[in-house]
Amino acid sequence: MKAVISNKLLENIIDAYNRENKTNISVSDVETLDLAVPNIYLNGKEVSWMSIRLE
């Protein structure tokens, strides 16, 4: 299966991850992205959908 997400959505997920985990990662630091309900997992760490700016 191949899935494609927009760069803006990926940036917003990373921004939420950085806020929640007090880190400063960038796109090049992303190894895995698991889109699930009710959360997203970025490099194995949970990110809440509620933290992501969906505009």
C-alpha positions as a Markdown table, in Angstrom:
| # | Residue | x | y | z |
|---|---|---|---|---|
| 1 | Met | 0.0 | 0.0 | 0.0 |
| 2 | Lys | 1.2 | 3.5 | -0.8 |
| 3 | Ala | -0.3 | 6.6 | 0.9 |
| 4 | Val | 0.5 | 10.2 | 0.1 |
| 5 | Ile | -0.1 | 13.1 | 2.5 |
| 6 | Ser | 0.5 | 16.8 | 1.7 |
| 7 | Asn | 3.7 | 18.5 | 2.9 |
| 8 | Lys | 1.5 | 21.0 | 4.9 |
| 9 | Leu | -0.1 | 18.1 | 6.8 |
| 10 | Leu | 3.2 | 16.5 | 7.5 |
| 11 | Glu | 4.6 | 19.8 | 8.7 |
| 12 | Asn | 1.6 | 20.3 | 11.0 |
| 13 | Ile | 2.0 | 16.8 | 12.5 |
| 14 | Ile | 5.7 | 17.5 | 13.1 |
| 15 | Asp | 4.8 | 20.9 | 14.7 |
| 16 | Ala | 2.3 | 19.1 | 17.1 |
| 17 | Tyr | 4.9 | 16.4 | 17.8 |
| 18 | Asn | 7.5 | 19.1 | 18.7 |
| 19 | Arg | 5.1 | 20.9 | 21.0 |
| 20 | Glu | 4.0 | 17.8 | 22.8 |
| 21 | Asn | 7.5 | 16.3 | 23.2 |
| 22 | Lys | 9.4 | 19.6 | 23.6 |
| 23 | Thr | 11.7 | 18.6 | 20.7 |
| 24 | Asn | 12.7 | 20.2 | 17.4 |
| 25 | Ile | 12.7 | 17.5 | 14.8 |
| 26 | Ser | 12.3 | 18.2 | 11.1 |
| 27 | Val | 11.0 | 16.1 | 8.1 |
| 28 | Ser | 14.4 | 14.5 | 7.6 |
| 29 | Asp | 14.2 | 13.1 | 11.2 |
| 30 | Val | 11.0 | 11.2 | 10.5 |
| 31 | Glu | 11.5 | 7.5 | 10.1 |
| 32 | Thr | 8.0 | 6.2 | 10.7 |
| 33 | Leu | 4.5 | 7.8 | 10.5 |
| 34 | Asp | 1.6 | 5.7 | 11.6 |
| 35 | Leu | -1.8 | 7.4 | 11.1 |
| 36 | Ala | -4.3 | 5.8 | 13.4 |
| 37 | Val | -7.3 | 6.6 | 15.5 |
| 38 | Pro | -7.4 | 8.1 | 18.0 |
| 39 | Asn | -3.7 | 9.1 | 17.7 |
| 40 | Ile | -0.8 | 9.4 | 15.3 |
| 41 | Tyr | 2.6 | 7.8 | 16.0 |
| 42 | Leu | 5.7 | 9.6 | 14.8 |
| 43 | Asn | 8.9 | 7.6 | 15.2 |
| 44 | Gly | 7.0 | 5.5 | 17.8 |
| 45 | Lys | 5.8 | 8.4 | 19.9 |
| 46 | Glu | 2.2 | 9.3 | 20.2 |
| 47 | Val | 0.8 | 12.6 | 18.8 |
| 48 | Ser | -2.8 | 13.6 | 19.5 |
| 49 | Trp | -5.0 | 14.4 | 16.5 |
| 50 | Met | -6.3 | 17.3 | 18.6 |
| 51 | Ser | -2.9 | 18.9 | 18.6 |
| 52 | Ile | -2.6 | 19.1 | 14.8 |
| 53 | Arg | -3.8 | 22.2 | 13.1 |
| 54 | Leu | -6.1 | 20.9 | 10.3 |
| 55 | Glu | -6.7 | 23.9 | 8.1 |
